[in-house]
Amino acid sequence: MKVGFIGLGIMGTPMAGHLLDAGHTLYVHDIKPVPADLTAKGAIPCPSGAEVAAAAEVVITMVPDTPHVGAALFGENGVAAGLSAGKIVVDMSSISPIETKEYAKRINDLGCSYLDAPVSGGEVGAKAASLTIMVGGPQEAFDTVKPLFDKMGKNVTLVGGNGDGQTTKVANQIIVALTIEAVAEALLFASKAGADPAKVRQALMGGFASSRILEVHGERMINRNFTPGFRIELHQKDLNLALSGAKALSLSLPHTASCQQLFNACVAQGGAAWDHSGMLRALELLAGHEVGAK
């Protein structure tokens, strides 16, 4: 296919690379210079989203937040300005389900289809093409784009209509945040009690408490490696979506709120760009103890 890709950050660059490796013609745009490894593979830089949309059959956006998607789609020389009837717009960012439905309607009014397809798996999953992709939108558009999704991820699910993909991603981020908090509490408890947290983690990996987060983020916590695969400030954004959505639904999410407060404490310590496993450091401050300290 002729594919457009807008947003070439930590996640977008490897995702775009997989599409190039699969032989697709790729038109790319970013506010920063296009990474050299993509152009070396044949990516075609475009000066605007409108030019990407004019050249491509399917246009993918992968940018940080709701306003960025709105600007990429409907700003000056944005994607909408270059669309013609029959094309498909796919937003793989993690943004507001409510705004997603409005964006979808505006794209549909131009005679085009819209899929919201946020991902889970972080930088590791993006590089390994093992992302979980949660899709909302029409079946026909999904079927057309599915071969592209399969080059970027392993677990690809059409959840429902527009907005349902983003709702699923918010649910995912609630689970991830609460599990990071649970792993951090457990390792902090073990360490403060005098046990070796690395060996505790190894033992827990064989039991009912085992999880991908215990495996990956538990190791990060023990090694004190908070270089971001997924930044705290982005997880804060996702939990804001959860909490604002909960308010609109008259729903209480008390532990989601607690995790957000711990992220806030990390940011107050200069940790907005820490990996989200760095939530541990807020708990360490409360405990006056670092995991692994004697």
Order of alpha helices (4+ residues) and beta strands (2+ residues): beta-alpha-beta-alpha-beta-alpha-beta-alpha-alpha-beta-alpha-beta-beta-alpha-beta-alpha-beta-alpha-alpha-alpha-alpha-alpha-alpha
